[in-house]
């Protein structure tokens, strides 16, 4: 009997959605367990005692933590619909862009909290991150992984889709402009229109409302 798969998470976390997309692309059934982050469950504290963060994938009684490590585990555990190329060099390139998303994509989450000079600095860092992918990541490819969605697309999809929402919430002008980043704009449209992704994206209007309330609450408590 196959071991059951459970996902501990909270929505609309972009890191949780990375795992959801990977599971859906692999057609793996799973149970989603919603976490109340201000009141972390005994299950979360038991299975991620080091960081006490979401997401956590439970495969039977084996926990796997950190979103892109989980995605890599899923890809190795269930080989159908591979998320990394077969060619060693292409695999290395995909892992490079995953790491780039992990290292540089954090500017988007800082953008949500920033004000004044910090907002200017974070906006600049975000633009530089987008420019690097525009110039060096895509070329003429449909996806970062080639003709189909791969691991690097999952990593960046969670950055760019949330950026489109956060820049609206912050309200300091558009960062991700189509004429500045034509390749990235074409890529994110292809990504969002892929059936598995389209069916498993958080509603944009709901997200805008959610993050506006979060930002207002942060301002009130500051």
C-alpha positions in Angstrom: 0.0 0.0 0.0 1.4 3.4 -1.0 2.3 5.7 1.8 -0.1 8.7 2.2 1.0 12.1 1.3 0.1 15.1 3.4 1.0 18.8 3.0 1.0 21.1 6.0 0.6 24.7 4.9 -1.2 28.0 5.0 -2.7 30.0 2.1 -1.8 32.0 0.2 1.9 31.2 1.0 3.9 31.2 -2.3 6.1 28.5 -0.8 3.2 26.2 -0.2 2.0 26.8 -3.8 5.4 25.6 -5.1 4.7 22.2 -3.5 1.0 22.2 -4.6 2.1 22.8 -8.2 4.7 20.0 -8.1 2.2 17.5 -6.6 -0.4 18.5 -9.2 2.1 18.3 -12.1 2.9 14.8 -11.0 -0.7 13.9 -10.4 0.0 12.8 -6.8 -3.0 12.7 -4.5 -2.5 14.4 -1.1 -4.3 15.7 1.9 -3.9 19.4 2.7 -3.7 20.3 6.4 -4.3 24.0 6.9 -2.1 25.6 9.6 -3.0 28.6 11.8 0.4 30.2 11.9 -0.1 32.3 15.0 -1.1 29.1 16.8 1.2 26.5 15.3 -0.1 23.0 15.6 1.6 20.2 17.5 1.9 18.4 14.1 3.9 21.3 12.6 6.1 21.6 15.7 6.7 17.8 15.7 7.6 17.5 12.0 9.6 20.8 11.6 11.1 21.3 15.1 14.1 23.2 13.7 12.4 26.1 11.8 8.8 25.5 12.8 7.7 26.8 9.4 5.5 25.7 6.5 5.4 24.0 4.1 6.1 20.5 5.4 5.4 17.4 3.3 4.6 14.2 5.1 5.3 11.1 3.1 4.0 8.4 5.4 5.7 9.5 8.7 8.7 11.0 6.9 8.7 14.8 7.0 10.5 16.9 4.3 10.9 20.7 4.9 11.8 23.8 2.8 9.7 24.3 -0.4 12.3 23.7 -3.1 13.8 20.8 -1.2 10.3 19.3 -1.1 9.9 19.9 -4.8 13.2 18.1 -5.5 12.1 15.2 -3.3 8.8 14.9 -5.1 10.7 14.9 -8.5 13.0 12.1 -7.3 10.3 10.1 -5.5 7.8 10.1 -8.4 9.7 10.1 -11.7 6.7 10.7 -14.0 6.5 14.1 -15.6 10.1 15.0 -14.6 10.7 18.6 -13.4 14.4 18.5 -14.2 16.0 17.8 -17.7 17.8 14.6 -18.4 20.9 16.3 -19.7 23.4 17.0 -16.8 24.3 20.5 -18.1 20.6 21.5 -18.5 19.9 20.1 -15.0 22.8 22.3 -13.6 21.3 25.3 -15.4 17.9 24.6 -13.9 19.4 24.3 -10.4 21.3 27.6 -10.9 18.0 29.4 -11.6 16.3 27.7 -8.7 19.0 29.0 -6.4 18.8 32.4 -8.0 15.1 32.5 -7.3 15.8 31.5 -3.7 18.6 34.0 -3.2 17.1 37.0 -5.0 13.4 36.5 -4.9 13.3 37.5 -1.3 13.3 41.1 -2.4 9.7 40.7 -3.4 8.7 39.7 0.2 10.7 42.6 1.6 9.0 44.9 -0.8 5.7 44.1 0.9 7.0 45.4 4.3 9.3 48.3 3.1 8.7 52.0 3.3 10.7 55.1 2.3 14.3 54.6 1.5 14.0 50.8 2.2 11.2 50.6 -0.4 13.5 52.4 -3.0 16.3 50.0 -2.3 14.1 46.9 -2.4 12.5 48.1 -5.7 15.9 48.5 -7.2 16.9 45.0 -6.1 13.7 43.5 -7.5 14.2 45.2 -10.9 17.8 43.9 -11.0 16.5 40.4 -10.3 13.9 40.6 -13.0 16.4 42.0 -15.5 18.8 39.1 -14.9 16.2 36.5 -15.7 15.0 38.6 -18.7 18.4 38.8 -20.2 20.0 35.5 -19.2 17.3 33.0 -18.1 14.8 32.6 -20.9 16.3 33.2 -24.3 13.7 32.0 -26.9 12.4 29.3 -24.6 8.7 29.0 -23.6 9.6 28.1 -20.1 12.8 28.2 -18.0 12.9 24.5 -18.3 12.3 24.4 -22.1 9.0 23.4 -23.6 7.4 22.3 -20.4 7.1 23.6 -16.8 10.1 22.5 -14.7 11.6 23.2 -11.3 13.0 26.6 -12.1 9.5 27.7 -13.4 8.0 26.6 -10.1 10.5 28.6 -8.2 10.0 31.8 -10.2 6.3 31.4 -10.6 5.9 31.9 -6.9 8.0 35.0 -7.1 6.5 36.8 -10.1 2.8 36.0 -9.6 3.0 37.3 -6.0 5.0 40.3 -7.2 2.1 41.3 -9.5 -0.1 41.4 -6.4 2.3 43.0 -4.0 3.2 45.9 -6.4 -0.6 46.7 -6.5 -0.9 46.5 -2.7 2.1 48.7 -2.1 0.8 51.2 -4.7 4.1 52.9 -5.6 3.9 52.2 -9.3 4.3 49.2 -11.6 7.7 47.4 -11.3 6.9 44.4 -13.6 6.2 46.4 -16.8 5.6 44.5 -20.0 7.7 46.7 -22.3 10.7 46.4 -19.9 10.4 42.6 -19.5 8.8 41.2 -22.7 10.2 37.7 -22.3 9.3 37.4 -18.6 5.8 38.7 -19.4 5.3 36.1 -22.1 6.7 33.5 -19.8 4.4 34.3 -16.8 1.4 34.3 -19.2 2.4 30.8 -20.5 2.9 29.6 -16.9 -0.5 30.9 -15.6 -2.3 29.5 -18.6 -0.9 26.0 -18.2 -4.0 24.0 -17.2 -2.5 22.5 -14.0 -1.2 25.9 -12.8 -4.4 27.8 -13.9 -6.5 25.4 -11.8 -4.2 25.8 -8.8 -3.6 29.6 -8.5 -4.9 31.7 -5.7 -7.5 34.2 -6.9 -5.8 37.5 -7.6 -8.6 39.8 -6.2 -8.7 37.7 -3.0 -5.0 38.0 -2.7 -5.0 41.8 -3.1 -7.6 42.1 -0.4 -5.7 39.7 1.9 -2.3 41.5 1.5 -3.9 44.9 1.9 -5.4 43.9 5.2 -2.0 42.4 6.3 -0.2 45.6 5.3 -2.7 47.8 7.1 -2.4 45.7 10.2 1.4 45.9 10.1 1.1 49.7 9.8 -1.3 49.9 12.7 0.9 47.9 15.0 4.1 49.7 14.0 
